[in-house]
Amino acid sequence: MPHATYTYAPAESAQGWLRRAETWLDDKGKGAWIAVMVLSFIFVWPVGLALLAYMIWSKRMFACKHRPHHGPRGRHMHRARAYTAHAAARPSGNSAFNAYKEETLRRLQDEQEQFETFLERLRAAKDKAEFDQFMEDRAKRATEGHNTAEVETPDAGKTEGA
């Protein structure tokens, strides 16, 4: 008599659907988290309070976009970038390609440094231009203030018929 085995998928645990919901909201961004929190406060305030606490605790509320570990698929993207950087540093076994890769990476790094230096000079020039404009405006206001004081003469108190 053949023996049949049945396998079934167990019902999803609460952690499974919560994790999927968290991933879905992360994909949609911070606005989705805030919308769900506000709706939760409106309909079931304890759930909204719990969401607010979770968002603050997990740093989703105050996360910046420049932090790679927050936001949509952030943790996974951070790992992928780290793996890619590690893979780029490994030698390929082909000496000609390795020399080309090292020269290209060095050139790109030099270009990045030059670009950052250019941006710094550009920011400094912009700051200097703004400061010079401020000083010109200030000097102009000061001379206008002195001119208006000189225009007012002591004759202003006399009457025309006298």
Sequence and secondary structure as in RCSB ss.txt:
>XXXX:A:sequence
MPHATYTYAPAESAQGWLRRAETWLDDKGKGAWIAVMVLSFIFVWPVGLALLAYMIWSKRMFACKHRPHHGPRGR
HMHRARAYTAHAAARPSGNSAFNAYKEETLRRLQDEQEQFETFLERLRAAKDKAEFDQFMEDRAKRATEGHNTAE
VETPDAGKTEGA
>XXXX:A:secstr
             HHHHHHHHHHHHHHH HHHHHHHHHHHHHH HHHHHHHHHHHHHTT SS  TT TTSSTTHH
HHHHHHHHHHHHHHS  S HHHHHHHHHHHHHHHHHHHHHHHHHHHHHHHHHHHHHHHHHHHHHHHHHHHHHHHH
HS GGGGS TT 
